[in-house]
Amino acid sequence: MGSKSGYVDLQVSASTWGGAKEQLERVYGAEQIINLREISNSGGGSSSDSGGLFGLAVIAGGIYLGITYWPIVLGLGVLYILYKIFI
């Protein structure tokens, strides 16, 4: 099937595992099928969007803390640099 290693990742649409296996054998000529698994394409979006929303909240919180406490962070940075230079 055009792969030097003999393994190719394929994705098919079928309503059952047997239908997917049959499709892989018939359409693609697969001789050995390993790691056959279901990939859900449900349109709910609640679980997939929560990661993006959480990341956005973390970034927004970091920006807020950076703006609010920048004098303290700057002061601690200067003290750290002086410590490394003189001690």
C-alpha positions as CSV (number, residue, x, y, z in Angstrom):
1,M,0.0,0.0,0.0
2,G,2.9,2.3,-0.5
3,S,4.6,2.1,2.9
4,K,8.2,0.8,3.4
5,S,7.4,-0.5,6.9
6,G,4.2,-2.2,5.7
7,Y,2.0,-0.3,8.2
8,V,-0.4,2.4,7.2
9,D,-2.8,4.4,9.3
10,L,-6.3,4.4,7.8
11,Q,-9.6,5.8,8.8
12,V,-13.0,4.6,7.6
13,S,-16.6,5.4,8.4
14,A,-18.7,2.4,9.4
15,S,-21.4,1.6,11.9
16,T,-19.8,-1.5,13.3
17,W,-16.4,-2.9,14.0
18,G,-17.0,-5.7,11.5
19,G,-18.1,-3.2,8.9
20,A,-14.9,-1.2,9.4
21,K,-12.8,-4.4,9.2
22,E,-14.6,-5.5,6.0
23,Q,-14.1,-2.1,4.5
24,L,-10.4,-2.0,5.2
25,E,-10.0,-5.5,3.7
26,R,-12.2,-4.9,0.6
27,V,-11.4,-1.2,-0.3
28,Y,-7.7,-1.0,0.8
29,G,-6.7,-4.7,0.5
30,A,-5.5,-4.9,4.1
31,E,-4.1,-8.3,5.0
32,Q,-3.6,-7.7,8.7
33,I,-5.6,-5.2,10.8
34,I,-4.2,-4.2,14.2
35,N,-5.3,-1.6,16.7
36,L,-8.9,-1.1,15.3
37,R,-10.5,1.5,17.4
38,E,-13.5,3.9,17.4
39,I,-13.1,7.6,16.9
40,S,-16.1,9.6,18.0
41,N,-17.1,12.6,16.0
42,S,-20.0,13.8,18.1
43,G,-20.9,17.4,17.8
44,G,-21.3,18.0,21.5
45,G,-18.1,19.9,22.0
46,S,-18.3,20.2,25.7
47,S,-15.2,18.1,26.5
48,S,-13.1,19.3,23.6
49,D,-13.8,23.0,24.1
50,S,-13.1,22.9,27.9
51,G,-9.4,22.4,27.3
52,G,-9.2,25.5,25.1
53,L,-11.3,27.5,27.5
54,F,-9.1,26.5,30.4
55,G,-6.0,27.5,28.5
56,L,-7.5,30.8,27.7
57,A,-8.4,31.4,31.4
58,V,-4.8,30.5,32.4
59,I,-3.3,33.0,29.9
60,A,-5.8,35.7,30.9
61,G,-5.0,35.1,34.6
62,G,-1.3,35.3,33.9
63,I,-1.6,38.6,32.0
64,Y,-3.7,40.0,34.9
65,L,-1.2,38.9,37.5
66,G,1.7,40.2,35.4
67,I,0.1,43.6,35.0
68,T,-1.0,43.8,38.7
69,Y,2.3,42.7,40.3
70,W,4.9,43.7,37.8
71,P,6.8,46.0,40.3
72,I,7.2,43.0,42.7
73,V,8.3,40.7,39.9
74,L,10.8,43.3,38.6
75,G,12.1,43.9,42.1
76,L,12.6,40.2,42.8
77,G,14.3,39.9,39.4
78,V,16.8,42.7,40.2
79,L,17.5,41.2,43.6
80,Y,18.1,37.8,42.1
81,I,20.5,39.3,39.5
82,L,22.4,41.2,42.3
83,Y,22.6,38.1,44.4
84,K,24.1,36.1,41.5
85,I,26.6,38.9,40.8
86,F,27.8,39.6,44.3
87,I,27.4,36.3,46.1
